[in-house]
Amino acid sequence: MVFSTLDGYPVTKGHTLVIPKRHFLDYFDSTKEEREAIFELLEKQKYKLLKEDPTIQGFNVGINIGEMAGQSIFHLHVHLFPRRKGDIENPRGGVRGIIPSKRNYSK
């Protein structure tokens, strides 16, 4: 139902894609079973990467939906980004960094 592969243009070492075998455009077109299979494989990949690389200290998971959100391959794929201390100066804000001016915030 799904498979994983290393990204051809990795953002971080170990950057993995989880891809459904059935063709459809985005997350909102997936079935419950496909979503469950995606997240099961993401979890397996997380543990595999942690076993292979003890420098990994966190993860980001991302899905781009639509051209304005940065989707350039119009077949659902989910990114798993291993994160390490020092890979960016200040990781605060995480995925909020898609809009740089919104990355840093205070409560």
C-alpha positions as CSV (number, residue, x, y, z in Angstrom):
1,M,0.0,0.0,0.0
2,V,2.9,2.4,0.8
3,F,6.7,2.3,0.5
4,S,9.6,4.5,1.6
5,T,12.7,5.8,-0.1
6,L,15.4,8.3,0.7
7,D,14.8,11.7,-0.8
8,G,16.8,12.4,-4.0
9,Y,17.4,16.0,-2.8
10,P,17.7,15.5,1.0
11,V,17.2,18.4,3.4
12,T,19.0,16.4,6.2
13,K,20.9,13.1,6.2
14,G,18.3,10.3,6.2
15,H,15.5,12.5,4.8
16,T,12.9,9.9,3.8
17,L,9.7,9.9,1.7
18,V,6.8,7.7,2.5
19,I,4.7,7.2,-0.7
20,P,1.4,5.4,-1.4
21,K,1.4,3.0,-4.3
22,R,-2.0,4.2,-5.5
23,H,-1.8,7.5,-7.4
24,F,-3.7,10.5,-5.9
25,L,-2.8,14.1,-5.4
26,D,-2.8,14.8,-1.8
27,Y,-3.4,13.7,1.8
28,F,-7.1,14.7,1.6
29,D,-7.6,12.2,-1.2
30,S,-6.3,9.3,0.9
31,T,-8.3,6.6,2.5
32,K,-8.3,5.8,6.2
33,E,-6.3,2.6,5.5
34,E,-3.7,4.6,3.4
35,R,-3.3,7.1,6.2
36,E,-2.8,4.4,8.8
37,A,-0.2,2.6,6.5
38,I,1.6,5.9,6.0
39,F,1.9,6.7,9.7
40,E,2.8,3.1,10.5
41,L,5.7,3.2,8.0
42,L,6.8,6.7,9.3
43,E,7.1,5.2,12.8
44,K,9.1,2.2,11.5
45,Q,11.4,4.5,9.5
46,K,11.9,6.7,12.6
47,Y,13.1,3.8,14.7
48,K,15.3,2.5,11.8
49,L,16.9,5.9,11.4
50,L,17.5,6.2,15.2
51,K,19.1,2.8,15.3
52,E,21.4,3.7,12.4
53,D,22.3,7.2,13.5
54,P,22.6,8.1,17.2
55,T,23.1,11.8,16.3
56,I,19.4,12.2,15.4
57,Q,17.7,14.1,18.2
58,G,14.3,14.9,16.7
59,F,12.1,14.8,13.6
60,N,9.9,16.9,11.4
61,V,7.1,15.3,9.4
62,G,5.7,17.3,6.4
63,I,3.2,17.1,3.6
64,N,2.9,19.8,0.9
65,I,-0.6,20.1,-0.5
66,G,-1.0,22.2,-3.6
67,E,1.4,24.3,-5.6
68,M,1.1,27.3,-3.2
69,A,2.2,25.1,-0.3
70,G,5.2,24.0,-2.3
71,Q,4.0,20.7,-3.8
72,S,6.0,20.0,-6.9
73,I,5.3,16.3,-7.3
74,F,1.6,15.9,-7.6
75,H,1.4,12.5,-6.0
76,L,1.0,12.3,-2.2
77,H,4.3,11.8,-0.4
78,V,5.2,12.4,3.2
79,H,8.6,13.8,4.3
80,L,10.4,12.5,7.4
81,F,13.2,14.8,8.3
82,P,15.7,13.7,10.9
83,R,17.0,16.6,13.0
84,R,20.3,17.0,14.8
85,K,21.7,19.6,17.2
86,G,23.2,22.4,15.2
87,D,21.5,21.6,11.8
88,I,20.1,25.2,12.0
89,E,21.0,27.9,14.4
90,N,17.7,28.1,16.2
91,P,15.1,25.3,15.5
92,R,12.3,27.1,17.6
93,G,9.2,27.3,15.6
94,G,9.8,24.2,13.5
95,V,7.5,23.9,10.6
96,R,6.4,27.5,11.2
97,G,9.5,28.4,9.3
98,I,7.7,28.0,6.0
99,I,6.9,31.7,6.5
100,P,10.3,33.0,7.8
101,S,8.8,36.1,9.5
102,K,6.4,33.8,11.5
103,R,9.1,31.4,12.7
104,N,10.1,33.2,15.8
105,Y,7.3,34.0,18.2
106,S,6.7,34.6,21.9
107,K,3.9,33.4,24.2
